[in-house]
Amino acid sequence: MKQYHFWWDENNIEHIANHGVEPYEAEEVIDDDPQILKAGKDRFAAYGQADSGRYLLVVFALKSEQRIRVITVRDLTVAEKKRLRRRRR
């Protein structure tokens, strides 16, 4: 498994806090082999589950091969959770 370094600052920490998410939750999703989709130039969306059991979508930019800057995080919708569970079977 690849080891990533996360780039956090006041802006992205405050932004995800507005969604009720802590930085460690976003890191857990990315570190736990999530489903990743391309979401634009140099941006990706990771669908996964934090250690607490919370299902999250983490949008991030890959700044280098191992450096990630989280852009935003939100809870998955019911439909997204169902799709993720089906794909993990």
C-alpha positions in Angstrom: 0.0 0.0 0.0 1.3 3.5 -0.9 2.1 5.9 1.9 0.8 9.4 1.3 1.7 12.7 3.0 -1.2 15.0 3.5 -0.9 18.8 3.1 -3.2 20.5 5.6 -3.5 24.2 6.4 -6.1 26.4 8.1 -8.1 26.7 4.9 -8.8 23.1 4.1 -9.1 22.1 7.8 -11.7 24.8 8.3 -13.5 23.9 5.1 -14.0 20.3 6.0 -14.9 21.2 9.5 -17.9 23.0 8.0 -19.0 19.6 6.7 -18.5 18.1 10.2 -15.4 16.1 9.1 -12.0 15.9 10.9 -8.7 15.6 8.9 -8.0 12.2 10.3 -11.2 10.9 8.8 -10.3 12.0 5.3 -6.8 10.4 5.8 -8.4 7.1 6.9 -10.6 7.0 3.8 -7.6 7.5 1.4 -5.3 5.1 3.4 -8.0 2.3 3.3 -7.9 1.5 -0.4 -10.9 3.6 -1.5 -12.6 3.6 -4.9 -11.0 6.5 -6.7 -12.4 8.4 -9.7 -10.9 11.2 -11.7 -12.7 14.5 -10.9 -10.8 16.9 -13.2 -7.3 17.8 -14.1 -5.1 16.6 -11.2 -8.2 16.1 -9.0 -9.6 12.9 -7.7 -12.6 11.7 -5.7 -12.1 8.9 -3.2 -15.2 7.0 -2.0 -14.6 5.0 1.2 -15.2 4.4 4.8 -13.4 5.9 7.8 -12.4 3.7 10.8 -15.5 5.0 12.6 -17.7 3.4 10.0 -18.6 6.8 8.4 -18.9 6.7 4.6 -17.2 9.7 3.0 -16.3 11.3 -0.4 -12.9 12.9 -0.3 -12.0 15.2 -3.2 -8.3 15.8 -3.3 -5.5 17.1 -5.6 -2.4 15.0 -6.1 0.4 17.5 -5.7 3.2 14.9 -6.3 3.3 11.1 -6.5 2.8 10.9 -2.7 1.6 14.3 -1.6 -2.2 15.0 -1.3 -4.1 18.2 -0.6 -7.6 17.6 0.5 -10.0 20.0 -1.2 -13.3 18.9 0.4 -15.0 16.0 2.2 -18.7 15.1 2.6 -20.8 12.2 3.7 -21.9 9.8 1.0 -25.5 9.8 -0.1 -27.6 6.7 0.5 -27.3 5.8 -3.2 -23.5 6.3 -3.2 -23.2 4.0 -0.1 -25.2 1.3 -1.8 -23.0 1.5 -4.9 -19.8 1.4 -2.8 -21.0 -1.7 -0.8 -21.9 -3.5 -4.1 -18.5 -2.9 -5.6 -16.7 -4.1 -2.5 -18.3 -7.5 -2.6 
